[in-house]
Amino acid sequence: MSDDAEVRIDTVGPEDAGEILTVRRAAFVVEAQLYNDPHIPALTQTLEELEQDMASDAVVTLGAWIGPRLVGTIRVGIEGTKATIGRLAVVPDLQNKGIGAQLVFAVLGYLPEDTSEVWAFTGQNSKHNIALYNKAGYDHQFDQVSGDLTYAYLRKILETGAIVDDRPEA
């Protein structure tokens, strides 16, 4: 990514599901290799399942573009005053360039006003992802085993009724 490449972040819909599935699968291959498990949920979800998920009123999916290319995506489930981030994915050739961080911070602007906490989960051994969430103000709360994987759950408390943009100064 060149320094002058501008990343645009906005919501995406079920019509973008095929492209999102492609980005997620490319990104999550690295996670699958880390865990020696090609059956992680982001790699086994079908297009139909993704379309159904994206059509839900309780889900917000954001995409990051550079020009016409979708380069990243993030999913947020909304349940009452709680939001849960999952499926953060950036295309392999642009990972570690700040796009994932931009998506994590952008989520805050798409949450309902009464959201009081945001949870994120990632694989327990995904140290880079955990560090990304920590830098964004998420605190590690607990680990949970699901099948052969252990997930780390992190939480960020928000001021009720006010979405806080606490990105560090550049």
Backbone as CSV, one residue per row, in Angstrom:
resi,resn,N_x,N_y,N_z,CA_x,CA_y,CA_z,C_x,C_y,C_z
1,MET,0.864,-1.173,0.000,0.000,0.000,0.000,0.897,1.217,0.000
2,SER,0.676,2.097,-0.942,1.464,3.321,-0.975,0.958,4.285,0.082
3,ASP,1.812,5.185,0.497,1.462,6.119,1.557,0.295,7.024,1.188
4,ASP,0.074,7.240,-0.104,-1.009,8.134,-0.509,-2.309,7.396,-0.832
5,ALA,-2.327,6.073,-0.660,-3.541,5.293,-0.915,-4.534,5.556,0.208
6,GLU,-5.715,6.018,-0.176,-6.735,6.327,0.820,-7.662,5.132,1.008
7,VAL,-7.878,4.791,2.276,-8.773,3.695,2.625,-10.142,4.304,2.915
8,ARG,-11.161,3.784,2.251,-12.545,4.211,2.478,-13.260,3.087,3.206
9,ILE,-13.939,3.424,4.303,-14.665,2.426,5.080,-16.142,2.784,5.100
10,ASP,-16.978,1.782,4.827,-18.427,1.990,4.821,-19.114,0.636,5.012
11,THR,-20.420,0.695,5.239,-21.182,-0.543,5.389,-21.254,-1.276,4.054
12,VAL,-21.412,-2.578,4.151,-21.604,-3.419,2.974,-22.862,-4.239,3.199
13,GLY,-23.417,-4.756,2.122,-24.639,-5.539,2.218,-24.474,-6.914,1.618
14,PRO,-25.560,-7.702,1.643,-25.501,-9.072,1.119,-25.028,-9.149,-0.336
15,GLU,-25.227,-8.080,-1.106,-24.771,-8.083,-2.496,-23.240,-8.134,-2.597
16,ASP,-22.540,-7.806,-1.516,-21.077,-7.840,-1.480,-20.543,-9.131,-0.861
17,ALA,-21.428,-10.061,-0.538,-21.046,-11.252,0.216,-19.962,-12.082,-0.481
18,GLY,-20.041,-12.243,-1.770,-19.040,-13.044,-2.476,-17.643,-12.468,-2.332
19,GLU,-17.538,-11.171,-2.493,-16.243,-10.505,-2.363,-15.741,-10.557,-0.910
20,ILE,-16.658,-10.391,0.031,-16.286,-10.459,1.454,-15.800,-11.857,1.799
21,LEU,-16.499,-12.870,1.321,-16.090,-14.252,1.579,-14.684,-14.501,1.047
22,THR,-14.378,-13.973,-0.128,-13.051,-14.131,-0.724,-11.982,-13.467,0.144
23,VAL,-12.250,-12.234,0.599,-11.290,-11.527,1.462,-11.087,-12.290,2.767
24,ARG,-12.165,-12.724,3.384,-12.052,-13.451,4.653,-11.260,-14.737,4.487
25,ARG,-11.563,-15.485,3.458,-10.858,-16.762,3.279,-9.368,-16.531,3.045
26,ALA,-9.037,-15.551,2.239,-7.619,-15.253,2.006,-6.933,-14.843,3.304
27,ALA,-7.594,-14.008,4.090,-7.005,-13.508,5.337,-6.897,-14.602,6.395
28,PHE,-7.908,-15.434,6.499,-7.938,-16.424,7.577,-7.103,-17.664,7.300
29,VAL,-6.555,-17.793,6.108,-5.633,-18.900,5.846,-4.430,-18.786,6.789
30,VAL,-3.974,-17.569,7.048,-2.854,-17.353,7.967,-3.214,-17.866,9.365
31,GLU,-4.436,-17.574,9.826,-4.895,-18.064,11.133,-4.975,-19.589,11.130
32,ALA,-5.482,-20.147,10.051,-5.600,-21.606,9.965,-4.228,-22.259,10.064
33,GLN,-3.228,-21.655,9.449,-1.876,-22.190,9.527,-1.326,-22.065,10.945
34,LEU,-1.609,-20.935,11.606,-1.149,-20.720,12.977,-1.696,-21.801,13.907
35,TYR,-2.946,-22.173,13.695,-3.602,-23.154,14.561,-3.588,-24.563,13.981
36,ASN,-3.003,-24.717,12.805,-2.970,-26.016,12.139,-4.375,-26.605,12.041
37,ASP,-5.322,-25.740,11.655,-6.729,-26.146,11.587,-7.400,-25.472,10.390
38,PRO,-7.599,-26.198,9.299,-8.238,-25.602,8.117,-9.756,-25.474,8.255
39,HIS,-10.299,-25.842,9.396,-11.753,-25.851,9.580,-12.249,-24.733,10.489
40,ILE,-11.475,-23.657,10.640,-11.950,-22.555,11.472,-13.184,-21.939,10.804
41,PRO,-14.114,-21.423,11.595,-15.400,-20.972,11.061,-15.312,-19.979,9.893
42,ALA,-14.363,-19.080,9.916,-14.261,-18.105,8.823,-13.925,-18.771,7.489
43,LEU,-13.350,-19.964,7.539,-13.013,-20.680,6.306,-14.092,-21.657,5.873
44,THR,-14.982,-22.010,6.768,-15.999,-23.000,6.427,-17.381,-22.388,6.184
45,GLN,-17.547,-21.114,6.501,-18.842,-20.470,6.281,-19.157,-20.455,4.785
46,THR,-20.384,-20.794,4.440,-20.794,-20.796,3.035,-21.264,-19.403,2.619
47,LEU,-21.361,-19.200,1.329,-21.863,-17.931,0.809,-23.287,-17.689,1.293
48,GLU,-24.115,-18.722,1.285,-25.499,-18.584,1.730,-25.566,-18.200,3.211
49,GLU,-24.732,-18.813,4.025,-24.694,-18.470,5.452,-24.255,-17.028,5.661
50,LEU,-23.262,-16.599,4.908,-22.788,-15.215,5.007,-23.881,-14.239,4.573
51,GLU,-24.565,-14.527,3.473,-25.649,-13.653,3.012,-26.744,-13.537,4.068
52,GLN,-27.109,-14.647,4.673,-28.134,-14.626,5.729,-27.663,-13.801,6.922
53,ASP,-26.407,-13.978,7.313,-25.851,-13.236,8.438,-25.872,-11.733,8.144
54,MET,-25.449,-11.351,6.962,-25.375,-9.936,6.599,-26.759,-9.304,6.458
55,ALA,-27.767,-10.101,6.167,-29.121,-9.568,6.015,-29.800,-9.314,7.363
56,SER,-29.206,-9.790,8.441,-29.793,-9.630,9.773,-29.724,-8.178,10.237
57,ASP,-30.809,-7.708,10.876,-30.821,-6.359,11.452,-29.877,-6.254,12.639
58,ALA,-29.442,-7.385,13.182,-28.576,-7.394,14.358,-27.096,-7.470,13.989
59,VAL,-26.784,-7.303,12.705,-25.395,-7.394,12.243,-25.053,-6.177,11.394
60,VAL,-23.881,-5.601,11.671,-23.329,-4.531,10.838,-22.017,-5.069,10.268
61,THR,-21.877,-5.003,8.965,-20.637,-5.432,8.330,-20.045,-4.234,7.609
62,LEU,-18.778,-3.977,7.888,-18.077,-2.871,7.243,-17.045,-3.423,6.277
63,GLY,-16.803,-2.665,5.232,-15.765,-3.004,4.275,-14.789,-1.853,4.175
64,ALA,-13.549,-2.174,3.871,-12.512,-1.169,3.624,-12.072,-1.317,2.174
65,TRP,-12.067,-0.211,1.463,-11.678,-0.217,0.047,-10.492,0.699,-0.179
66,ILE,-9.669,0.297,-1.114,-8.684,1.191,-1.701,-9.059,1.219,-3.170
67,GLY,-9.557,2.376,-3.612,-10.119,2.459,-4.949,-11.276,1.490,-5.041
68,PRO,-11.352,0.678,-6.112,-12.468,-0.264,-6.247,-12.242,-1.599,-5.541
69,ARG,-11.068,-1.778,-4.936,-10.713,-3.072,-4.337,-11.125,-3.153,-2.870
70,LEU,-11.897,-4.189,-2.540,-12.220,-4.472,-1.147,-10.973,-5.095,-0.532
71,VAL,-10.433,-4.438,0.513,-9.174,-4.896,1.101,-9.326,-5.360,2.545
72,GLY,-10.505,-5.132,3.127,-10.709,-5.561,4.503,-12.173,-5.556,4.855
73,THR,-12.504,-6.261,5.927,-13.890,-6.342,6.376,-13.923,-6.675,7.863
74,ILE,-15.010,-6.284,8.508,-15.216,-6.577,9.920,-16.715,-6.745,10.145
75,ARG,-17.061,-7.665,11.040,-18.464,-7.953,11.353,-18.728,-7.562,12.794
76,VAL,-19.883,-6.918,13.030,-20.275,-6.539,14.383,-21.699,-7.030,14.630
77,GLY,-21.843,-7.858,15.650,-23.166,-8.302,16.068,-23.672,-7.376,17.161
78,ILE,-24.934,-6.982,17.077,-25.534,-6.081,18.063,-26.576,-6.862,18.858
79,GLU,-26.441,-6.823,20.176,-27.401,-7.499,21.050,-27.660,-6.574,22.235
80,GLY,-28.787,-5.874,22.181,-29.100,-4.907,23.238,-28.069,-3.799,23.249
81,THR,-27.424,-3.585,24.383,-26.419,-2.528,24.505,-24.999,-3.061,24.316
82,LYS,-24.902,-4.297,23.863,-23.601,-4.941,23.658,-23.357,-5.167,22.166
83,ALA,-22.131,-4.896,21.736,-21.707,-5.181,20.367,-20.545,-6.161,20.435
84,THR,-20.484,-7.064,19.462,-19.405,-8.053,19.428,-18.752,-8.039,18.053
85,ILE,-17.455,-7.745,18.047,-16.658,-7.720,16.821,-16.172,-9.131,16.524
86,GLY,-16.218,-9.481,15.258,-15.664,-10.749,14.812,-15.299,-10.664,13.345
87,ARG,-14.598,-11.647,12.876,-14.262,-11.780,11.462,-13.537,-10.565,10.892
88,LEU,-12.651,-9.977,11.685,-11.791,-8.915,11.172,-10.829,-9.552,10.183
89,ALA,-10.844,-9.060,8.950,-10.013,-9.665,7.908,-9.442,-8.582,7.004
90,VAL,-8.175,-8.718,6.690,-7.498,-7.830,5.743,-6.769,-8.718,4.747
91,VAL,-6.820,-8.354,3.471,-6.164,-9.155,2.438,-4.691,-9.344,2.807
92,PRO,-4.142,-10.530,2.541,-2.774,-10.833,2.983,-1.710,-9.836,2.530
93,ASP,-1.807,-9.340,1.308,-0.753,-8.434,0.821,-0.785,-7.060,1.473
94,LEU,-1.839,-6.747,2.235,-1.923,-5.442,2.905,-2.039,-5.567,4.424
95,GLN,-1.789,-6.755,4.955,-1.829,-6.913,6.410,-0.662,-6.154,7.041
96,ASN,-0.879,-5.728,8.284,0.123,-4.972,9.055,0.408,-3.595,8.464
97,LYS,-0.589,-3.013,7.807,-0.464,-1.669,7.233,-1.449,-0.697,7.890
98,GLY,-2.164,-1.133,8.932,-3.080,-0.253,9.646,-4.533,-0.346,9.226
99,ILE,-4.844,-1.149,8.225,-6.230,-1.257,7.748,-7.109,-1.918,8.806
100,GLY,-6.598,-2.956,9.452,-7.358,-3.615,10.521,-7.662,-2.653,11.658
101,ALA,-6.689,-1.852,12.038,-6.903,-0.859,13.097,-7.952,0.160,12.671
102,GLN,-7.905,0.597,11.418,-8.912,1.545,10.930,-10.309,0.946,11.015
103,LEU,-10.441,-0.327,10.686,-11.742,-0.990,10.771,-12.213,-1.096,12.220
104,VAL,-11.313,-1.462,13.130,-11.676,-1.581,14.544,-12.170,-0.236,15.082
105,PHE,-11.489,0.845,14.760,-11.923,2.162,15.231,-13.196,2.622,14.525
106,ALA,-13.339,2.293,13.242,-14.517,2.721,12.473,-15.796,2.102,13.017
107,VAL,-15.714,0.911,13.566,-16.886,0.223,14.115,-17.653,1.138,15.066
108,LEU,-16.942,1.895,15.881,-17.577,2.724,16.907,-18.587,3.703,16.317
109,GLY,-18.344,4.179,15.123,-19.246,5.125,14.488,-20.507,4.508,13.909
110,TYR,-20.597,3.184,13.908,-21.755,2.495,13.330,-22.603,1.786,14.379
111,LEU,-22.286,2.005,15.640,-23.024,1.348,16.716,-24.226,2.178,17.143
112,PRO,-25.273,1.536,17.639,-26.403,2.291,18.194,-25.916,3.170,19.355
113,GLU,-26.577,4.313,19.556,-26.155,5.269,20.581,-26.107,4.681,21.982
114,ASP,-26.983,3.715,22.266,-27.033,3.175,23.627,-26.052,2.020,23.862
115,THR,-25.151,1.782,22.925,-24.160,0.724,23.104,-23.241,1.096,24.264
116,SER,-23.113,0.185,25.235,-22.298,0.481,26.412,-20.987,-0.304,26.447
117,GLU,-20.930,-1.400,25.686,-19.692,-2.165,25.666,-19.532,-2.864,24.320
118,VAL,-18.267,-3.022,23.931,-17.940,-3.720,22.694,-16.988,-4.852,23.057
119,TRP,-17.320,-6.031,22.610,-16.491,-7.200,22.825,-15.831,-7.583,21.509
120,ALA,-14.655,-8.151,21.596,-13.956,-8.676,20.428,-13.414,-10.040,20.820
121,PHE,-13.325,-10.915,19.859,-12.714,-12.206,20.139,-11.785,-12.578,19.007
122,THR,-10.753,-13.292,19.363,-9.755,-13.749,18.403,-9.104,-14.995,18.981
123,GLY,-8.376,-15.693,18.173,-7.683,-16.873,18.677,-6.684,-16.504,19.761
124,GLN,-6.607,-17.341,20.783,-5.732,-17.072,21.930,-4.269,-16.912,21.508
125,ASN,-3.845,-17.594,20.466,-2.453,-17.510,20.010,-2.224,-16.408,18.981
126,SER,-3.253,-15.654,18.662,-3.139,-14.573,17.673,-2.650,-13.308,18.373
127,LYS,-1.391,-13.324,18.738,-0.806,-12.234,19.539,-0.919,-10.880,18.840
128,HIS,-0.762,-10.854,17.529,-0.866,-9.594,16.788,-2.273,-9.013,16.904
129,ASN,-3.282,-9.872,16.784,-4.670,-9.404,16.893,-4.970,-8.908,18.303
130,ILE,-4.499,-9.649,19.295,-4.723,-9.227,20.689,-4.060,-7.879,20.938
131,ALA,-2.844,-7.702,20.419,-2.145,-6.418,20.572,-2.913,-5.292,19.883
132,LEU,-3.498,-5.568,18.717,-4.295,-4.571,18.002,-5.478,-4.133,18.850
133,TYR,-6.201,-5.072,19.411,-7.354,-4.731,20.244,-6.917,-4.009,21.524
134,ASN,-5.816,-4.443,22.135,-5.311,-3.754,23.326,-4.990,-2.298,23.015
135,LYS,-4.348,-2.062,21.884,-3.989,-0.693,21.484,-5.238,0.163,21.265
136,ALA,-6.336,-0.486,20.862,-7.595,0.226,20.613,-8.435,0.369,21.888
137,GLY,-7.879,-0.024,23.035,-8.570,0.175,24.302,-9.376,-1.002,24.803
138,TYR,-9.177,-2.168,24.229,-9.878,-3.373,24.671,-9.015,-4.102,25.696
139,ASP,-9.635,-4.558,26.772,-8.933,-5.285,27.820,-9.279,-6.763,27.755
140,HIS,-8.255,-7.614,27.876,-8.448,-9.066,27.855,-9.254,-9.465,29.088
141,GLN,-10.375,-10.140,28.869,-11.264,-10.530,29.959,-11.150,-12.003,30.319
142,PHE,-11.209,-12.887,29.323,-11.146,-14.320,29.593,-10.886,-15.081,28.304
143,ASP,-10.568,-16.360,28.445,-10.390,-17.259,27.307,-11.491,-18.311,27.370
144,GLN,-11.917,-18.777,26.200,-12.962,-19.789,26.150,-12.625,-20.803,25.071
145,VAL,-12.765,-22.080,25.411,-12.502,-23.156,24.467,-13.771,-23.426,23.671
146,SER,-13.607,-23.543,22.358,-14.710,-23.899,21.474,-14.164,-24.910,20.472
147,GLY,-14.528,-26.158,20.643,-13.973,-27.212,19.789,-12.483,-27.346,20.061
148,ASP,-11.693,-27.266,19.005,-10.238,-27.376,19.137,-9.558,-26.026,19.331
149,LEU,-10.332,-24.932,19.283,-9.754,-23.597,19.395,-10.033,-22.976,20.758
150,THR,-9.120,-22.132,21.197,-9.325,-21.333,22.393,-9.336,-19.881,21.961
151,TYR,-10.425,-19.197,22.285,-10.592,-17.795,21.911,-10.288,-16.886,23.083
152,ALA,-9.637,-15.764,22.794,-9.430,-14.705,23.778,-10.545,-13.692,23.577
153,TYR,-11.218,-13.315,24.662,-12.289,-12.319,24.609,-11.802,-11.033,25.266
154,LEU,-12.004,-9.926,24.560,-11.566,-8.624,25.021,-12.763,-7.688,25.049
155,ARG,-12.744,-6.700,25.953,-13.897,-5.811,26.099,-13.446,-4.363,26.203
156,LYS,-14.281,-3.495,25.619,-14.096,-2.050,25.722,-15.406,-1.468,26.238
157,ILE,-15.336,-0.704,27.321,-16.511,-0.050,27.886,-16.643,1.326,27.242
158,LEU,-17.855,1.656,26.793,-18.119,2.958,26.174,-18.953,3.811,27.114
159,GLU,-18.862,5.097,26.917,-19.755,5.997,27.641,-21.138,5.817,27.046
160,THR,-22.129,5.531,27.867,-23.478,5.315,27.372,-23.965,6.557,26.651
161,GLY,-24.477,6.351,25.448,-25.038,7.455,24.670,-24.003,8.266,23.918
162,ALA,-22.727,7.940,24.068,-21.705,8.698,23.353,-20.642,7.737,22.852
163,ILE,-20.472,7.680,21.560,-19.422,6.862,20.987,-18.138,7.677,21.051
164,VAL,-17.131,7.098,21.660,-15.890,7.811,21.896,-14.876,7.433,20.838
165,ASP,-14.286,8.418,20.179,-13.211,8.192,19.229,-11.918,8.504,19.972
166,ASP,-11.271,7.430,20.458,-10.080,7.634,21.253,-8.833,7.137,20.522
167,ARG,-8.822,7.309,19.194,-7.643,6.922,18.432,-6.454,7.739,18.892
168,PRO,-5.299,7.113,18.963,-4.107,7.879,19.335,-3.792,8.912,18.252
169,GLU,-3.228,10.015,18.667,-2.831,11.046,17.704,-1.755,10.501,16.797
170,ALA,-1.813,10.887,15.522,-0.826,10.401,14.538,0.509,11.088,14.728
